[in-house]
Amino acid sequence: MRGARSRTLAMAALVGLMGLGATAPPKAGGPPPSPQEAEVTGVVLDPSTRQPVVLLQGKRDRRPLAMSIGPFEANGIAIALQGLTPPRPLTHDLFLNVLGDLRASLKRIVVTDLRDDVYYAQLHLEAAGNQLTIDSRPSDAIALALRARVPILVEDQVFEKAERALPKAGSSPTF
């Protein structure tokens, strides 16, 4: 059931992002695959599940990516997208404040994989001249990246795996 729901969700996101000018994945024979920068195009509610979804779009090839997230993470991302500053620090603000006090900084985040309907991400930090990589949920990583104004990268394999999860042509998803 979860797989069908993620395919329906992915199809809804694809249809929505196609209107923004999304194109096909890169052709074979080009440069080796690497993470591409992505922009967050919005946070929406899936109409059938009422589950929040963050929508991303690759900057290089405009491929869409939709990820189901929790309501608190959706709120954290939406606040950052709107440029709002809460009167007291939220969890993501607190995390960045602690990093700053420790003289560490977030340099970028990378959505690295999609396995069994679960997305994975990494935070790339710099502290005292050392590079650190920390495992993270993509929703938290995105909320941090938006606040810190650092690049959000997505591995090409994640776009490809998400595309394979879409319903086949001719099927009609229920929304």
N, C-alpha and C positions, 0 to 999 in steps of 0.2 A: 504494500500500500504506500509506504514512504517513497519508494522509487517512482511509482506512478505520479505521486503528488509533486516530486521534484521535477519530473519531466513536464508536467502540466505547467508548473511555475516557470520553468525554463522557456517553454514555448511562449507563454504570456510575455515574458521579458523580451524575448527575441522579436516578437511582433511589435512591441512598443519601441524597441531600439531601432528596428529597421526603419521606422519613420524618422529617426534622427540621422539616417544616412549610413547605417552599418553596411559593411561589405563582406565579401567572402574572405576566408583565411588566406594567408600568404601562399603563393604558389611554390611547389617543390623546386629545388635547384637554386634557391636564393641563399642568403646568408644563413648560417646555422641558427636554429631557434634560440631565443634568449628571452628573458623577461621583457615585457613591454610596459611602458607607463600606461596607466589607466586613470580615468577620471570617474568620480562618483557622480552619476547623473540624477540620482534621487533615492529616496526611501519611500516605499509604497506598501500598502497592505494587499496581500493576495486575497482576491474577492471570495474565493471558495473556502479558504482556511482561516482567514483573518490574521494570518501570520505576517509579521513585517518582513520585507524583502529589500535588500540593498542592491541597487542596480549600478553596474560599472560598465564602462566602454573603453576598449583599447584605443589608445591614441594613434598607434601606427596603422592598424588595419580596421579600426572601428567595430571590432567584434564585441558583442554584448556578453555580459556575465551577470547572472542573478543568483543571489545567495539568501536563503532564509536565515533570519537572525532573530534574536530575542527582543522583547519590547524595550528593555533597558538599554541594550546596545543600539537599537533603532533610535531611541531618544538621544543617546550620546552622539550619534552620527548626525541626526537632524539638527541638533543645537549647533554643532560645528559648521554644518553646511550653511546655516542661516547667519553665522557670524555672531551669535549671541554669547554673552559672557554671564554666567549665572552669578548670583550674589555670593555664593560660597562655592568652593571648588567641588566639582563632581569627581568621580573616581579617576577618569582619564586625565583631568586637569591635575589632580593630586599626583598621579604617576609622573607626569611631565615635570611638576614642581620638584619632586624628589630627585629625578634625574638631574635637573639643573643644579640643585643643592649639592649633589655628588659630583658635579662637574662632568657629567656625561650628557650625551645628546643623541637623539634619535636621528638617523641619517636617511633611512628609507624603510619601507615595509615591502615584503614580497609575499604574495599569495602563491604558495609553492605546489600544492597538490589538491586533488579531489579523489578520495578513496571511500567507497561504500557510502556515498551521499554525504560525506563529511569533507569540508574544505579545511586546508591547513595553511598557516602563514608563519612568517618569521619577522621579528623586529631586528633591524641592523642598527647597532649602537656604536658610539665611539666614546671611550673613556680613557683619559691619560695616554692618548696616542694608540690605544689598543682597540681593535675591532671585536665586537661581541655580537653573537647571534643568539636570539632567544625565541623559543617556540611560543606561538600566540594563536588565539582564535582570530580569524580574519576580521570579524566585526570589531573586536577591541583594537586590533592593529590599524584598521581604517579610521576609527575614531581618534586614535592617537596621531596618525599621519595628518589628518585634516587639521587638528589643533596645532601641530608642530609645523605645518606647511612643508612637509617633505614628500618626496615622490611615493606614489602607490604603484607598485609593479606587480604584474601578473605573469607567471610562467606561461608560455604558449601551450604547453601540455594541459594546463588547467582549462583554457578556452576549448581545446580539442575534446577533452573528456566531457565537459559540460555540453558541447554540441552533440556528442554521441548520445547523451541522455535525453535529447529532445525526442518527442513523438515522431514517428515516421510520416512521410507525406501521405495524405489521404485520410489520416486519422483525424477525428475532430475532438479536441479536448473539451472537457466540461469546465466552465468557469463559474 
